[in-house]
Amino acid sequence: MIRAACSSGTAARTQFLYRLLKEGRLPWQMVTATVLFTDLRGYSSVAEGRSPIEIIAWLNEYQSAMTEIVLQHQGIVKDFTGDGMRAVLYPYPALLPQK
């Protein structure tokens, strides 16, 4: 899975993942990060009148769009829970070794 992410990621993300693969771990570093939590307003009301197939299709569309936005900002989607999402955005270059 990491190799697949390396092949399709940004240069910084690719370097970060290759380093993780090579060394098996990363040194601790303090970084400034943004943690993003989202929740769809009115989800329960909207979901009540829809079939499970419609709800899943709607959530898949939302999750795909949000994942794309997070990746464009060099972030990582940590998880999706129902209609919510947790993502972390931080500068990958800060995690790379200084030369």
Secondary structure, DSSP 8 states (H G I E B T S, - for coil): -HHHHHHHS-HHHHHHHHHHHHHSS--------EEEEEE-TTHHHHHHTS-HHHHHHHHHHHHHHHHHHHHHTTEEEEEEETTEEEEEE--GGGGS---
